[in-house]
Amino acid sequence: QVQLEESGGGLVQAGGSLSLSCVASGSIFSIIAMGWYRQAPGKQRELVASINNGGGTNYADSVKGRFTISRDNAANTVYLQMNSLKPEDTAVYYCNSRLYERPNRWDDYWGQGTQVTVSP
């Protein structure tokens, strides 16, 4: 099995910054991509940012220019630097990893979620 351990998150004032980290460990053959999703109360979980192992990234329009995703492939770690935070960024943030646990197929794994709260 694969486990994703998230760290970071917390309470920050609007305009502030937070950094999230996620480390994947366990039975990993290779990682296809890692990313961050978030889910606010009453809303569907949405993609925030993702990065593949070639370094290609994509971002939700709402966070472009404010958030930066990066990774350390050797350490199976993904980061999310969040700047200029807004109250609407308040959500539970989930780390996701799409990976090959075995060479024959890929699976998605999820972290437990970390709360990010941005106060006005």
C-alpha positions as CSV (number, residue, x, y, z in Angstrom):
1,Q,0.0,0.0,0.0
2,V,0.9,3.6,-0.5
3,Q,0.5,6.3,2.1
4,L,0.6,10.1,1.6
5,E,1.5,12.3,4.5
6,E,0.6,15.9,4.3
7,S,2.0,18.7,6.4
8,G,1.4,22.4,6.6
9,G,-1.9,24.1,6.5
10,G,-3.4,26.1,9.3
11,L,-4.9,29.5,9.8
12,V,-3.6,32.6,8.0
13,Q,-4.8,36.1,7.4
14,A,-5.9,37.1,4.0
15,G,-2.8,38.1,1.9
16,G,-0.6,35.7,3.8
17,S,1.2,32.6,2.7
18,L,1.3,28.9,3.6
19,S,3.3,26.0,2.3
20,L,2.0,22.5,2.0
21,S,4.1,19.3,1.7
22,C,3.2,15.8,0.8
23,V,5.4,12.7,0.9
24,A,4.4,9.5,-0.7
25,S,5.8,6.3,0.7
26,G,5.1,2.6,0.5
27,S,4.9,0.3,-2.5
28,I,5.8,2.6,-5.3
29,F,7.1,1.5,-8.6
30,S,7.0,4.9,-10.2
31,I,5.0,8.1,-9.9
32,I,3.1,9.4,-12.8
33,A,1.9,12.7,-11.3
34,M,1.2,14.4,-8.0
35,G,-1.2,17.1,-7.3
36,W,-3.3,19.1,-4.8
37,Y,-7.0,19.2,-4.6
38,R,-9.3,21.1,-2.3
39,Q,-12.8,20.8,-1.1
40,A,-14.7,23.6,0.6
41,P,-17.9,23.0,2.5
42,G,-20.8,22.4,0.1
43,K,-18.5,22.2,-2.9
44,Q,-17.1,19.4,-5.0
45,R,-13.5,18.5,-4.7
46,E,-11.5,20.4,-7.3
47,L,-8.0,20.3,-8.7
48,V,-5.8,23.1,-7.5
49,A,-2.5,22.2,-9.1
50,S,-0.7,19.1,-10.5
51,I,2.7,18.3,-11.7
52,N,4.1,15.3,-13.6
53,N,7.5,13.8,-13.3
54,G,8.7,15.7,-16.3
55,G,7.9,18.9,-14.5
56,G,4.8,19.9,-16.4
57,T,2.3,21.7,-14.4
58,N,-1.3,22.9,-14.5
59,Y,-3.3,25.1,-12.2
60,A,-6.8,26.0,-11.5
61,D,-7.5,29.4,-13.0
62,S,-8.4,30.7,-9.5
63,V,-4.9,30.1,-8.2
64,K,-2.7,31.0,-11.2
65,G,-0.1,33.5,-10.3
66,R,-0.6,32.9,-6.6
67,F,0.2,29.2,-6.0
68,T,3.2,27.3,-7.1
69,I,3.5,23.5,-7.2
70,S,6.9,21.8,-7.2
71,R,8.2,18.4,-6.6
72,D,11.3,16.4,-5.6
73,N,10.9,13.2,-7.6
74,A,13.7,11.4,-5.8
75,A,12.0,12.1,-2.5
76,N,8.5,11.4,-3.8
77,T,7.5,14.7,-2.4
78,V,5.2,17.5,-3.8
79,Y,4.9,21.0,-2.4
80,L,2.4,23.7,-2.8
81,Q,3.4,27.3,-2.0
82,M,0.4,29.4,-1.5
83,N,0.8,33.2,-1.6
84,S,-1.7,36.0,-1.5
85,L,-4.2,33.8,0.1
86,K,-7.9,34.8,0.0
87,P,-10.8,33.7,2.2
88,E,-12.2,31.7,-0.8
89,D,-9.1,29.6,-0.6
90,T,-10.4,28.1,2.6
91,A,-10.8,24.4,2.2
92,V,-9.5,21.0,3.1
93,Y,-6.5,20.4,0.8
94,Y,-5.8,16.9,-0.3
95,C,-2.6,15.5,-1.8
96,N,-3.1,13.1,-4.7
97,S,-0.6,10.8,-6.3
98,R,-1.2,8.8,-9.5
99,L,1.4,6.1,-9.6
100,Y,2.3,2.6,-10.6
101,E,2.3,0.4,-7.5
102,R,3.2,-2.4,-9.9
103,P,4.4,-2.1,-13.5
104,N,1.0,-3.3,-14.9
105,R,-1.3,-0.6,-13.8
106,W,-1.7,2.8,-12.1
107,D,-3.8,3.8,-9.2
108,D,-4.7,7.1,-7.4
109,Y,-3.9,7.6,-3.8
110,W,-5.1,10.4,-1.5
111,G,-3.8,12.0,1.7
112,Q,-6.0,12.5,4.7
113,G,-6.4,16.2,4.0
114,T,-5.2,19.3,5.8
115,Q,-7.3,22.3,6.7
116,V,-6.4,25.7,5.3
117,T,-8.3,28.5,6.7
118,V,-7.9,32.1,5.5
119,S,-9.5,34.7,7.7
120,P,-10.7,38.0,6.3
